[in-house]
Amino acid sequence: MGYLNFTKYLYLFAALFFAVDAATHWQDNPKPWISVGIALVSLFLYFFRNHFGKKFKNRQNSSQP
């Protein structure tokens, strides 16, 4: 289960990477909406995985005697 704690930070890194990519290419003719979308989805997935990881950990700790 250790790799699942690591993958949520990959989502955070991807969100940061695509946000910086969108900011640097903002002046291009077609606006970088794909990069903005991927950054927002990655940020959502980070918080989603973080929330359910804590929920799973609390349930696992409460079920042990």
MMTF fields as JSON, N, C-alpha, C and O atoms, coordinates in Angstrom:
{
  "mmtfVersion": "1.0.0",
  "mmtfProducer": "UNKNOWN",
  "numBonds": 259,
  "numAtoms": 260,
  "numGroups": 65,
  "numChains": 1,
  "numModels": 1,
  "chainsPerModel": [1],
  "groupsPerChain": [65],
  "chainIdList": ["A"],
  "bondAtomList": [4, 2, 8, 6, 12, 10, 16, 14, 20, 18, 24, 22, 28, 26, 32, 30, 36, 34, 40, 38, 44, 42, 48, 46, 52, 50, 56, 54, 60, 58, 64, 62, 68, 66, 72, 70, 76, 74, 80, 78, 84, 82, 88, 86, 92, 90, 96, 94, 100, 98, 104, 102, 108, 106, 112, 110, 116, 114, 120, 118, 124, 122, 128, 126, 132, 130, 136, 134, 140, 138, 144, 142, 148, 146, 152, 150, 156, 154, 160, 158, 164, 162, 168, 166, 172, 170, 176, 174, 180, 178, 184, 182, 188, 186, 192, 190, 196, 194, 200, 198, 204, 202, 208, 206, 212, 210, 216, 214, 220, 218, 224, 222, 228, 226, 232, 230, 236, 234, 240, 238, 244, 242, 248, 246, 252, 250, 256, 254],
  "bondOrderList": [1, 1, 1, 1, 1, 1, 1, 1, 1, 1, 1, 1, 1, 1, 1, 1, 1, 1, 1, 1, 1, 1, 1, 1, 1, 1, 1, 1, 1, 1, 1, 1, 1, 1, 1, 1, 1, 1, 1, 1, 1, 1, 1, 1, 1, 1, 1, 1, 1, 1, 1, 1, 1, 1, 1, 1, 1, 1, 1, 1, 1, 1, 1, 1],
  "groupList": [{"groupName": "MET", "atomNameList": ["N", "CA", "C", "O"], "elementList": ["N", "C", "C", "O"], "formalChargeList": [0, 0, 0, 0], "bondAtomList": [1, 0, 2, 1, 3, 2], "bondOrderList": [1, 1, 2], "singleLetterCode": "M", "chemCompType": "L-PEPTIDE LINKING"}, {"groupName": "GLY", "atomNameList": ["N", "CA", "C", "O"], "elementList": ["N", "C", "C", "O"], "formalChargeList": [0, 0, 0, 0], "bondAtomList": [1, 0, 2, 1, 3, 2], "bondOrderList": [1, 1, 2], "singleLetterCode": "G", "chemCompType": "PEPTIDE LINKING"}, {"groupName": "TYR", "atomNameList": ["N", "CA", "C", "O"], "elementList": ["N", "C", "C", "O"], "formalChargeList": [0, 0, 0, 0], "bondAtomList": [1, 0, 2, 1, 3, 2], "bondOrderList": [1, 1, 2], "singleLetterCode": "Y", "chemCompType": "L-PEPTIDE LINKING"}, {"groupName": "LEU", "atomNameList": ["N", "CA", "C", "O"], "elementList": ["N", "C", "C", "O"], "formalChargeList": [0, 0, 0, 0], "bondAtomList": [1, 0, 2, 1, 3, 2], "bondOrderList": [1, 1, 2], "singleLetterCode": "L", "chemCompType": "L-PEPTIDE LINKING"}, {"groupName": "ASN", "atomNameList": ["N", "CA", "C", "O"], "elementList": ["N", "C", "C", "O"], "formalChargeList": [0, 0, 0, 0], "bondAtomList": [1, 0, 2, 1, 3, 2], "bondOrderList": [1, 1, 2], "singleLetterCode": "N", "chemCompType": "L-PEPTIDE LINKING"}, {"groupName": "PHE", "atomNameList": ["N", "CA", "C", "O"], "elementList": ["N", "C", "C", "O"], "formalChargeList": [0, 0, 0, 0], "bondAtomList": [1, 0, 2, 1, 3, 2], "bondOrderList": [1, 1, 2], "singleLetterCode": "F", "chemCompType": "L-PEPTIDE LINKING"}, {"groupName": "THR", "atomNameList": ["N", "CA", "C", "O"], "elementList": ["N", "C", "C", "O"], "formalChargeList": [0, 0, 0, 0], "bondAtomList": [1, 0, 2, 1, 3, 2], "bondOrderList": [1, 1, 2], "singleLetterCode": "T", "chemCompType": "L-PEPTIDE LINKING"}, {"groupName": "LYS", "atomNameList": ["N", "CA", "C", "O"], "elementList": ["N", "C", "C", "O"], "formalChargeList": [0, 0, 0, 0], "bondAtomList": [1, 0, 2, 1, 3, 2], "bondOrderList": [1, 1, 2], "singleLetterCode": "K", "chemCompType": "L-PEPTIDE LINKING"}, {"groupName": "ALA", "atomNameList": ["N", "CA", "C", "O"], "elementList": ["N", "C", "C", "O"], "formalChargeList": [0, 0, 0, 0], "bondAtomList": [1, 0, 2, 1, 3, 2], "bondOrderList": [1, 1, 2], "singleLetterCode": "A", "chemCompType": "L-PEPTIDE LINKING"}, {"groupName": "VAL", "atomNameList": ["N", "CA", "C", "O"], "elementList": ["N", "C", "C", "O"], "formalChargeList": [0, 0, 0, 0], "bondAtomList": [1, 0, 2, 1, 3, 2], "bondOrderList": [1, 1, 2], "singleLetterCode": "V", "chemCompType": "L-PEPTIDE LINKING"}, {"groupName": "ASP", "atomNameList": ["N", "CA", "C", "O"], "elementList": ["N", "C", "C", "O"], "formalChargeList": [0, 0, 0, 0], "bondAtomList": [1, 0, 2, 1, 3, 2], "bondOrderList": [1, 1, 2], "singleLetterCode": "D", "chemCompType": "L-PEPTIDE LINKING"}, {"groupName": "HIS", "atomNameList": ["N", "CA", "C", "O"], "elementList": ["N", "C", "C", "O"], "formalChargeList": [0, 0, 0, 0], "bondAtomList": [1, 0, 2, 1, 3, 2], "bondOrderList": [1, 1, 2], "singleLetterCode": "H", "chemCompType": "L-PEPTIDE LINKING"}, {"groupName": "TRP", "atomNameList": ["N", "CA", "C", "O"], "elementList": ["N", "C", "C", "O"], "formalChargeList": [0, 0, 0, 0], "bondAtomList": [1, 0, 2, 1, 3, 2], "bondOrderList": [1, 1, 2], "singleLetterCode": "W", "chemCompType": "L-PEPTIDE LINKING"}, {"groupName": "GLN", "atomNameList": ["N", "CA", "C", "O"], "elementList": ["N", "C", "C", "O"], "formalChargeList": [0, 0, 0, 0], "bondAtomList": [1, 0, 2, 1, 3, 2], "bondOrderList": [1, 1, 2], "singleLetterCode": "Q", "chemCompType": "L-PEPTIDE LINKING"}, {"groupName": "PRO", "atomNameList": ["N", "CA", "C", "O"], "elementList": ["N", "C", "C", "O"], "formalChargeList": [0, 0, 0, 0], "bondAtomList": [1, 0, 2, 1, 3, 2], "bondOrderList": [1, 1, 2], "singleLetterCode": "P", "chemCompType": "L-PEPTIDE LINKING"}, {"groupName": "ILE", "atomNameList": ["N", "CA", "C", "O"], "elementList": ["N", "C", "C", "O"], "formalChargeList": [0, 0, 0, 0], "bondAtomList": [1, 0, 2, 1, 3, 2], "bondOrderList": [1, 1, 2], "singleLetterCode": "I", "chemCompType": "L-PEPTIDE LINKING"}, {"groupName": "SER", "atomNameList": ["N", "CA", "C", "O"], "elementList": ["N", "C", "C", "O"], "formalChargeList": [0, 0, 0, 0], "bondAtomList": [1, 0, 2, 1, 3, 2], "bondOrderList": [1, 1, 2], "singleLetterCode": "S", "chemCompType": "L-PEPTIDE LINKING"}, {"groupName": "ARG", "atomNameList": ["N", "CA", "C", "O"], "elementList": ["N", "C", "C", "O"], "formalChargeList": [0, 0, 0, 0], "bondAtomList": [1, 0, 2, 1, 3, 2], "bondOrderList": [1, 1, 2], "singleLetterCode": "R", "chemCompType": "L-PEPTIDE LINKING"}],
  "groupTypeList": [0, 1, 2, 3, 4, 5, 6, 7, 2, 3, 2, 3, 5, 8, 8, 3, 5, 5, 8, 9, 10, 8, 8, 6, 11, 12, 13, 10, 4, 14, 7, 14, 12, 15, 16, 9, 1, 15, 8, 3, 9, 16, 3, 5, 3, 2, 5, 5, 17, 4, 11, 5, 1, 7, 7, 5, 7, 4, 17, 13, 4, 16, 16, 13, 14],
  "groupIdList": [1, 2, 3, 4, 5, 6, 7, 8, 9, 10, 11, 12, 13, 14, 15, 16, 17, 18, 19, 20, 21, 22, 23, 24, 25, 26, 27, 28, 29, 30, 31, 32, 33, 34, 35, 36, 37, 38, 39, 40, 41, 42, 43, 44, 45, 46, 47, 48, 49, 50, 51, 52, 53, 54, 55, 56, 57, 58, 59, 60, 61, 62, 63, 64, 65],
  "secStructList": [7, 2, 2, 2, 2, 2, 2, 2, 2, 2, 2, 2, 2, 2, 2, 2, 2, 2, 2, 2, 2, 2, 2, 2, 6, 6, 6, 1, 1, 1, 7, 7, 2, 2, 2, 2, 2, 2, 2, 2, 2, 2, 2, 2, 2, 2, 2, 2, 2, 2, 2, 2, 2, 2, 2, 2, 2, 2, 2, 2, 2, 2, 2, 7, 7],
  "xCoordList": [0.812, 0.0, 0.854, 0.31, 2.128, 2.986, 3.011, 3.176, 2.849, 2.899, 1.66, 1.721, 0.554, -0.644, -0.459, -1.011, 0.3, 0.593, 1.514, 1.493, 2.317, 3.246, 2.54, 2.893, 1.552, 0.915, 0.091, -0.083, -0.415, -1.166, -0.262, -0.72, 1.004, 1.936, 2.309, 2.703, 2.193, 2.38, 1.275, 1.527, 0.058, -1.036, -0.757, -1.023, -0.234, 0.088, 1.199, 1.141, 2.208, 3.284, 2.759, 3.154, 1.876, 1.304, 0.494, 0.553, -0.262, -1.043, -0.123, -0.403, 0.947, 1.903, 2.569, 2.716, 2.966, 3.626, 2.717, 3.148, 1.461, 0.564, 0.105, -0.198, 0.046, -0.277, 0.843, 0.586, 2.089, 3.223, 3.266, 3.56, 2.979, 2.94, 1.88, 2.13, 0.71, -0.355, 0.034, -0.252, 0.681, 1.07, 2.137, 2.109, 3.064, 4.131, 3.66, 4.236, 2.625, 2.117, 0.809, 0.086, 0.496, -0.786, -0.898, -2.004, 0.198, 0.162, 0.062, -0.095, 0.147, 0.013, -1.4, -2.325, -1.547, -2.843, -3.945, -4.911, -3.859, -4.881, -4.511, -3.441, -5.382, -5.104, -4.911, -5.565, -4.046, -3.74, -4.791, -4.485, -6.01, -7.092, -6.92, -7.399, -6.242, -6.021, -5.109, -5.348, -4.063, -3.159, -3.874, -3.641, -4.73, -5.497, -6.445, -6.582, -7.088, -8.005, -7.304, -7.79, -6.161, -5.404, -4.917, -4.916, -4.505, -4.06, -5.205, -5.008, -6.396, -7.536, -7.964, -8.301, -7.954, -8.321, -7.289, -7.652, -6.017, -4.967, -5.079, -4.873, -5.403, -5.578, -6.784, -6.727, -7.865, -9.034, -8.689, -9.097, -7.947, -7.586, -6.678, -6.768, -5.811, -4.97, -5.835, -5.662, -6.766, -7.607, -8.549, -8.822, -9.05, -9.923, -9.186, -9.704, -7.977, -7.207, -6.762, -6.707, -6.447, -6.045, -7.212, -7.03, -8.392, -9.575, -9.91, -10.122, -9.957, -10.333, -9.217, -9.489, -7.969, -6.884, -6.993, -6.78, -7.329, -7.525, -8.735, -8.708, -9.793, -11.006, -10.739, -11.206, -9.995, -9.65, -8.764, -8.95, -7.804, -6.901, -7.656, -7.393, -8.589, -9.386, -10.267, -10.415, -10.845, -11.68, -10.838, -11.272, -9.638, -8.753, -8.292, -8.207, -7.995, -7.563, -8.701, -8.464, -9.916, -11.028, -11.506, -12.132, -11.224, -11.676, -10.731, -11.112, -9.522, -8.587, -8.891, -9.142, -8.871, -9.192, -8.107, -8.237],
  "yCoordList": [-1.198, 0.0, 1.26, 2.36, 1.14, 2.309, 3.088, 4.308, 2.399, 3.099, 3.963, 4.941, 3.637, 4.464, 5.824, 6.823, 5.869, 7.149, 7.99, 9.218, 7.349, 8.053, 8.595, 9.667, 7.871, 8.275, 9.548, 10.274, 9.837, 11.086, 12.291, 13.332, 12.167, 13.265, 13.377, 14.452, 12.293, 12.383, 13.221, 13.968, 13.097, 13.943, 15.411, 16.277, 15.692, 17.064, 17.616, 18.768, 16.793, 17.202, 17.461, 18.438, 16.596, 16.772, 18.063, 18.78, 18.368, 19.603, 20.819, 21.775, 20.788, 21.892, 22.023, 23.129, 20.906, 20.922, 21.512, 22.367, 21.06, 21.542, 22.973, 23.698, 23.392, 24.789, 25.71, 26.776, 25.299, 26.09, 26.087, 27.112, 24.954, 24.873, 25.809, 26.498, 25.837, 26.726, 28.187, 29.017, 28.505, 29.897, 30.369, 31.519, 29.506, 29.923, 30.019, 30.772, 29.27, 29.299, 30.073, 29.899, 30.91, 31.603, 32.599, 32.854, 33.155, 34.159, 33.549, 34.288, 32.24, 31.592, 31.813, 32.093, 31.683, 31.944, 31.042, 31.561, 29.72, 28.92, 28.81, 28.312, 29.267, 29.235, 27.792, 26.892, 27.561, 26.181, 25.613, 25.315, 25.462, 24.979, 23.52, 23.087, 22.755, 21.343, 21.238, 20.424, 22.061, 22.048, 22.507, 21.961, 23.497, 23.973, 22.874, 22.651, 22.199, 21.119, 19.969, 19.443, 19.576, 18.474, 18.875, 18.052, 20.131, 20.606, 20.558, 20.151, 20.97, 20.949, 19.532, 19.251, 18.644, 17.249, 16.6, 15.852, 16.876, 16.32, 16.838, 16.088, 18.109, 18.67, 18.04, 17.735, 17.848, 17.177, 15.756, 15.32, 15.024, 13.648, 13.578, 12.632, 14.567, 14.6, 14.69, 13.909, 15.649, 15.817, 14.64, 14.248, 14.07, 12.907, 11.727, 11.064, 11.465, 10.336, 10.571, 9.634, 11.808, 12.126, 11.919, 11.36, 12.362, 12.21, 10.738, 10.316, 9.959, 8.566, 7.72, 6.674, 8.151, 7.461, 7.602, 6.643, 8.814, 9.032, 8.27, 7.71, 8.246, 7.534, 6.035, 5.391, 5.486, 4.069, 3.749, 2.723, 4.616, 4.4, 4.453, 3.65, 5.39, 5.464, 4.235, 3.726, 3.762, 2.558, 1.333, 0.472, 1.265, 0.129, 0.164, -0.887, 1.337, 1.441, 1.152, 0.581, 1.528, 1.309, -0.139, -0.574, -0.892, -2.276, -3.224, -4.355, -2.786, -3.638, -3.548, -2.459, -4.693, -4.683, -4.061, -3.985],
  "zCoordList": [0.0, 0.0, 0.0, -0.102, 0.107, 0.155, -1.143, -1.132, -2.262, -3.54, -3.747, -4.493, -3.118, -3.256, -2.579, -3.041, -1.507, -0.87, -1.74, -1.655, -2.569, -3.446, -4.685, -5.175, -5.195, -6.442, -6.296, -7.274, -5.111, -4.968, -5.18, -5.653, -4.839, -5.075, -6.548, -7.001, -7.297, -8.742, -9.382, -10.328, -8.868, -9.353, -9.046, -9.879, -7.881, -7.51, -8.404, -8.833, -8.68, -9.57, -10.981, -11.619, -11.469, -12.805, -12.866, -13.865, -11.812, -11.782, -11.841, -12.565, -11.101, -11.111, -12.476, -12.995, -13.051, -14.357, -15.435, -16.208, -15.489, -16.526, -16.265, -17.213, -15.018, -14.722, -15.185, -15.746, -14.951, -15.424, -16.949, -17.563, -17.556, -19.013, -19.586, -20.575, -18.974, -19.442, -19.259, -20.122, -18.149, -17.891, -18.872, -19.31, -19.216, -20.135, -21.582, -22.366, -21.948, -23.321, -23.443, -24.424, -22.484, -22.472, -23.627, -24.105, -24.076, -25.136, -26.533, -27.505, -26.66, -27.963, -28.485, -27.723, -29.788, -30.403, -29.867, -29.307, -30.006, -29.326, -27.848, -27.5, -27.013, -25.573, -25.119, -25.645, -24.176, -23.74, -22.79, -21.636, -23.26, -22.407, -22.033, -20.985, -22.879, -22.536, -21.321, -20.429, -21.284, -20.127, -18.859, -17.781, -18.985, -17.835, -17.354, -16.151, -18.283, -17.921, -17.237, -16.235, -17.776, -17.167, -15.776, -14.86, -15.611, -14.294, -13.285, -12.14, -13.705, -12.79, -12.439, -11.289, -13.416, -13.154, -12.236, -11.329, -12.462, -11.604, -10.18, -9.226, -10.031, -8.698, -8.004, -6.812, -8.74, -8.182, -7.762, -6.685, -8.587, -8.264, -7.039, -6.257, -6.866, -5.672, -4.411, -3.475, -4.397, -3.217, -3.027, -1.892, -4.111, -4.044, -3.432, -2.533, -3.917, -3.406, -1.973, -1.176, -1.641, -0.279, 0.689, 1.771, 0.309, 1.161, 1.386, 2.523, 0.313, 0.47, 1.068, 1.658, 0.927, 1.611, 3.123, 3.865, 3.571, 5.007, 5.512, 6.608, 4.717, 5.104, 5.222, 6.161, 4.279, 4.311, 5.504, 6.159, 5.791, 6.919, 8.242, 9.137, 8.374, 9.605, 9.773, 10.884, 8.695, 8.783, 9.14, 9.905, 8.58, 8.851, 10.305, 10.94, 10.844, 12.236, 13.206, 14.27, 12.871, 13.785, 13.789, 14.756, 12.73, 12.692, 13.435, 13.74, 13.725, 14.46, 15.945, 16.461, 16.646, 18.096, 18.932, 20.154]
}
